[in-house]
Amino acid sequence: MAARTPAAPTPAIPATTVSADRITVQSGDGRLKVLFVASEVAPFRKTGGLADVAGVLPRALRQRGIDIRVVMPLYQGIQWNNLEQLDGTLAVPMYFGHARAGVRMGRLPGTDLPVYFIEYNRFFDRPYVYGPPGQAYSDNLERFAFLSRASLELCKTIGFIPDVIHANDWQTALVPVYVNTVEWSKPLHGAGTVFTIHNLAYQGNFESGAMFITGLGFEHYNPYEFEHFGDMNLMKAAIRHANLLSTVSPTYAREIQTSGYGFGLDGELALRGHDLRGVLNGIDTRDWDPAHDPNIAAPYNAADFSAKATCKAALQQQLGLALRPKVPLFGVVGRLTAQKGFDVLAHALERIFHWDVQIVLLGNGDHEAEAFFRYLASRRSDKFRAFIGFDEGLAHRIEAGSDFLLMPSRFEPCGLNQMYSQRYGTLPIVRGTGGLLDTVVNYDQATGNGTGFIFWDLNPGAIVDTVGWALSTYIDRPAHITAMRKRAMEQDFSWDRAAAAYEQLYREAFKIRRGQEFK
């Protein structure tokens, strides 16, 4: 495949030169250097919230003057022709010897921030990132052990020795382990390591006999590193090896140290509680801006959101619902999984339909959930519409046109839709857990304060009662709804705050590693 060579990098990026067998990068300009490793990065490839974070956080860190580079796999579907193919190959140590990988380089859209794509078709030229829906590829351990080793070999090959390496979720959990083991007494061993848990429910559990695939000796399969209830657990090893740990909201950081949310790792996380930080995610306020959103019927802002009524009418028309401006419209956007509480919502909807409401659902996930919501939409088409799949434009129109957004999550590390909805003046109805509790202020009926409605027990009755509470407020106290919308739209959910917190985290990890402040 012929590759298009992009324009020369801007001066902010160290110049890249290519020789026959080696890629060399000149660096050393005094900036904090960070390698950011993730299994998915938006907009290149996305299955969930990790990709959103990986696509926006580095951009915000770059704006703070950090020399940050992103590494991810080159998956099927990524536009290879838009990337620069770098000469030479990476010799990636694996349990079977060395695997030769190519490297392509692109930029995060709208920035000069380099993204290095590890090209190894045997592992990554596949139709799915982790496996078909509801399944996992049988060689996922091998695939992501390869990614972790390749990211470190890339640093050596391009001459970029980071001050800090930031790994994300189980797919890159081996990175801090390799820094402490195979890189011992080598230049990369001097890099501080930060490991971020985006969702503790997925830990990278494999049978103990697969330990050899990591390339590490079986002596590392012990209760202080990989062994966890008789299996090999990659996330546990990262928790033990990383200099600092983070997760994506302060409340979730506390929750995962308890048995109710820890998925068996609560003890490990509690042991390292003093090294665990909860940094609330932000949202891309450029893409999610009702004043400049090309996906919605009319622009509006916190100073004048009268055009939100136009967006509601346009959404009702698109959905085939009656154009009834005074009937509250409830939106539901998300993955149809038990984590998101949609199984409980399914049992609540019939009772909600007794009221004069309209509801639209957009999402995909569990096949049984998809079938149920399709059936319900066909039976209650007067009040309910379901779109199975994902449509970015429709997601924006639901946020703009709805009056309320339902998020009945069992657990929610951070959540993004409740922040999107507030930015669009759509009041979230959420369960009080994780990042939902950190970003939504519960309505106070006496004062009219708040930015949404919170319930605590995850059962159909609690959902129905809280929807009813929101409905009565909408009908009986419209001035409160108006004030809450304005207040919600004025919230600051940008990445600036989170980027500042991560920069501090990086400096702290560097100090732990080197025993001195970064200067």
N, C-alpha and C positions, 0 to 999 in steps of 0.2 A: 504494500500500500504506500503510495507516494505521500510524503508528509509536507505540509506547508510550514515554512520557517517563519515564525513571527518576527515582528520588528524588534530591533535591538532593545534590550532592557533599559529602563530609565536609570539615571544615575543612582537612585535610591536602592537599586538592586545591584549587588556586586556583579561585575561582568562575568559571563560564562564563556569559557574557551574549551574547545574540544580537540582532543588529539586522537590518534588511532586507537588507543586502548584505555584512555583515561579522561574523565571529565574533571576539570579543575575550576574551582571558584575562589576568587580572591576575596577575603573578608578581613575582619579585624578592625572595624571602624569604631569600636568602642560601644556599640549598641548591645543591649541584652539579646542574645541569640537563642531562639527557641525552635525546636523541632516538634511539630504537632502531627501525631499519627492517628489516623481514624480509618475505619473500614468503609465508611461512606461519607460523602461530602456533597451537599447541595450547591449548585444545581446539577452536578455531574451524575450522581446516582443517589437515590434516596429511598429508604424504606420506613424511616421514622424520624423522631426528634433529634437523634444523634446527628444526622446529616444537616439538619437546620443549624444546630449549634456549630458544627464544623465548618459550615459555609459562611457564618457571620462573625463568630467570635474572633477568628484570626484577623479578619478585616479590621475590627475595632482595636485589636492589639497593635496592628500595623500602624494605625493612626496615632497610637501613643508612642511611636518611635521604636518599637520592638522589631528586630530582624527575625521574623517568624516565617518558617517554611512548612508547607503541608505535604504529607505523604499519604497516598491512598492507592488501592489497586486500579489497574486499567481494566474495567469491566466491559463486557459486551454491551453495546448500545451507546457507549461514550463516543463522541465524534472524534475519532482518531486523527482525521485529516486536519483538524484545527490545532493539533498539538505539535510541538517541535520534537522530533525524534533525535535524541542525543546519541552520538556515536559511542561505541564500546558497550560493554555489558557489565552487570554486577555478578560477581561470583558469590552466591549466597550459600553459606554452609548449611547443610541439612544432614539428617541422620544417614542418608544414603550416599553422601558425598557433596559435591557442589552443584547447585542448579544455576544456570545462566539466565539472567533476567535482563530485559531491555528497560530503558527509562525514557519516558516522554515527559515533556514539561509544558504546562499551560499556566494560566493566570486565573485567579478568582475574578469573575466578571466585574468590570468597573474599577479594578485595582491593578497594581503592579506586583501583587503578592504571588510568588511562584507556588504552583502545585505540581509535585512530582508524582507521576503515575508509574507504578511498578507493573511492567508488562511481562506476564507469564501465562500464556494462553491455557496451558494445562489446568491451571487453577481458577482462572478468572474469566475466561471466554465462555461464559455460561448464561443461560437466560434469566437466572435468578441470583441474587446476591448471596443468600445463605441457604437456599433450597426452595423447592416448590411450596406453595401455600400449605401451612400446617406440617411441613417436613423440614429436615435439615440434611444437607449433603453429608454423606458418610465420611468424607475426608476433610471436614471443616477444621479439625485440629491441625492437620498438615497444611492446609491453605493459609491459616492465619498465623501459625508458627513461621511459615515462610515470609509472610508480610512483615512480621515483627523483626526477623533477622535481616530482611532486605532493607528495611528502613534504616537500620544501623550501618549496614554496608554502604548504603547510599551516602551517608554522612562522610564516611572515610573517602569514598570515591570522588566526591565533589569538593572535598576539603572544607566542609562546613562542620566544625566541631561545636555543637550547641552548648550553651551554659545550662540549659534546662531541656528535658524531653518530656512532653505531655502526651500520655497515652490515654485512650478512651475505651471503656467497656471491655468485655472479656476477649474480644477479637484481637486486641493489642495488649492484653494483660501480661504477655511474656516480655514486653519491652523492658520494664524496670527489672525483671528477673535477669534478663540477659546482661543488662548494664552492670548488675552486681556479680555476675558469674563469668560468662565468656569474655566480657570486656574488662575483667579485673586487671588492674595495673596498666591499662591501656588508656589512651586519651579520652575515650568516651566514658570511662569510669568516673571521670571528674564531673560529669553532667548531673545536676540535680534531677530527680524524677518526680513527676506529679501524675497520679492516676485518678481519673474521674469516673465515677459510677453514674451512668445515665439511667440505668434501670437494673436494680439488683435481682430482679426475677430471672435474668439470663446471666449465668455465671461461668459458662464454659466448663461443664461437667463431662468427664470422659472416664472410661474404665482405666484402672490403674495400669493395666498391661500396655496402654498406649503411651506411657511415659517416655519411651525411647524416641517417639516422634518429635519431641521437643528438642532433641539433641543434647539434653542434659543427662547426667548419670542418674541411676536409680537411687543414689543416696539422697537426692533431693525430694524423693517421695517419702516425706515424713510429716508428722503432725504440725511442724513449724513452717512448712512451705506448701507443698501441693496436696498432701493427703487430707481428705475431708469426708468423714463417714464412709470410708472404704473406697472412695472414688478419687480421681484426680480433679482438682478444682483450680482452674487458672486464675479466677478472680481472687481466691484466697491467697494464692502465691503473690499476686500483685499487691494485695493489702499488706502482706508481710514485708515485701521488698521495697515498695515505693517510699520516697522520703516524705511525701505528703499526699493526703487523699482529699478528694473533694466530691461533692455531689451537687445536684442542680437546684436545691432550695434549702433554706435553713430548717424548715420543719421536717423535710425528708431526711436530712442529716441526723436529726434526733430520732425519727421514727425507725430508721434502719438499725439502730442500736437496741431495739426491743424485739422480743420474740414474735410479736404480731406482724412485723414488717421486714424482719431481717432475713427471711428465707434460709435460715440455718447459719448465716454468717454474722448474726447479731453479736455473738460473743467476740468474734475476731474484730469487728468494728468497734465494739466497746473498749477492747484492749487498746485500740489506737485512737480512741475518741479525742484525745488532745491533739492529734495530727489530722483530724477530719474536719473539713470546712464545708459549710453549705453556702454556695454562691448561686443566687437566683439567676436563672437564664433571662435573657432579654428577648426581644423580637426584632425583626427587620422592619424598622419604622419607615423605610422607603417603600417597600413592597406593600406594607399594610398601612396605608394612609388614605382615609376616605376623601381627603381634599384633592388627591392626585391619583386616584385609582381608576385605570382605564377599564376595569372589569365591571364597574357598577353603573347604574343608570344616570346618576347625577352626583356631583361632588358636594361635600358638606364638611363642616368642621365644628369644633366645640363652641365657637362664637355664634354660629348659625347652623343648626342641624335640621332646619325645616325640610330640606331636600331628602332627608331620610324617609319621609312619607312617599316620595317619588320612587325611591329604591324598593320600598315595601310593595308598592303597587306593581312595579315591574317584575318583582320576584313572584308575586301571586299570579301574574299573567303567565310567566314562563312555566310555573308549576301546574297551571290549569286549575288553580283554586279561585274561589269567588273573590272578586275585588271588593273587599270589605275592610276599609281602613281602620275601623274601630274594634275589629276582632284581633286579639293579640296573636302574633305569629311566633311560634317557638322553633328555634333551629337546633339541630343535633348534627355535629360533624365529628367524625373520629373513626378509629378502628373498632370494628364490631367484635370485641373480645371481652372475656370475663373481667380483665383488669379494668376496663372502662365502665363496668357496671351495666352493660346493655342487656344482660340476661335479667337483671332486676327491673330495668326500665320496661322491658317487654311485658312484665306482669302488671305494671302500673298504668299502661297506656289506655286500657279499656275504661278504667275509672276516670282518667283525664278526659276521655272523649265525651263524657257526660256533660262537660262544660262547652261553652261556645268558644272554641279555640281552633287554630290551624297549626299543624306541625309538619316540618320537612326534615328528613334525615338523609345525610350523605355519608357513605362510608363503605368499607368492605372488611372482610375478616373471616370469622367462623362461618362455614357453609350453612350450618343450621340457622344461625342468626340471619344470614342473608336471605334464606328461604322464608323465614318467619316474617321479616319486615316486608318482603315482596308481597307475601300473602295478605298481610294486614293492609298494605296500601291498596290492593285490589278490592278489599272488602270495605274499607273506610275511606274511599277516595274523596268523599266530601270534606274530610278533615285532615287527611294524612297522605303525604307523598314520600316515597323512598327512592333514592338513586344509589344503586349498588355499584361501587367503583370509586374512582376519585377524579374529580374535575376541579382544577385549581380555580378557574374562573367562577364556577358555581359556588365554591367555598367562600370566595370573596362576596358574592352576591347574597349568600345566606347571612353572612356576618353583617352586611349593610342593611338588608331588608327585614331581618328579624327584630322582634322586640326583646326576646329573651333567648339565651343559649343554655341548653341542658348539658351538664357534665356530671353524671352520677358515679364517679370513679371509685373503685375499691381502694386503689392506691394510685397516687399520681406524683412521680418524682418532681416534676415541675409543671408540665402542662403549658401549652401555648394558646389554645383556642380561647381560653378565658381572658387572656391578654388581648388577643385580636378583637374579641367581641367588645371589650371595654373601649378600645380605641375607636370602634365604630358606633359607640353609644348603645350597644346591645347588652343588656344586663344579664350576667351569668347566674345560673342557678346551679350550685356545686355542692358536693360533699366536702366537709371540712377535713381535708387530708393533704399532706405534702404541699406542693407549690400552690395548690388551689387556696389553701388557708393563708398563704403568704401574699397572695395577690388580689384577693377579693375581700372587701370590707362588708360585713354583714349589715343588712338594712336594719335601722333603728326606727320603728314605727312612731315613736314619740317625737323624734327630732327630724326625721327624714334623712338622716345621715346614712352613708353606705354607698357601695358600688355594685351590690348584688345580693343574692339570697343564699344562705348556707344551711344545709342540714347535716346531721351527724350520723345517724343510724342508716346503714344501707339496707333498706327494705322497701317494698312497694308503697307502704303507707307513708313513710317519710318523704318519698318523692312526690306522691300525690298531695300531701299536706303542704309541701313547700311550693309546688306549682300553684296550688290554690291560694297560698299566701301572696305570691307574686301577682296572680290574676286579680285578687281583691284589691291590691295596691294599685294596679293598673286602672281598675274601674272606679274605685272610691277615692283614691288619692293621686290623681294625675300630676299634681304639682310636685309630689315627691318623686315620681318617675322622671319628670323633666329635670329636676335638680340632680338626681342620681346619674342620669345620662351625661349631663355636662361634667359632673365630677369624675365619672369614669373616663371620659374622653381626655381629661386633663392629666391623667396619670402618666408618669414617666416610666415606660417599659423598654427604653432604649438599651443598647448594649454598652453604653458608656460606663455605667455603674459597674456592671459585671466585669468589663475589661480592666477597670482599675483594681478590682478585687483580685483578678487572676494575675495581674502584674505583681501585686504584693505577694501572692502565693508563690510565684516563680522566684522572686527575690528571697523569700523565706527558704524555699527548697535549695537554692544555690548556697545560702549561708549554712544550712544543715550539712550539705555535701562538702563544701570547701572550708567551713569554719571561719568564714569572713564574709563581710558584706560585698555585694556586687558593686563595683565602681567603674 
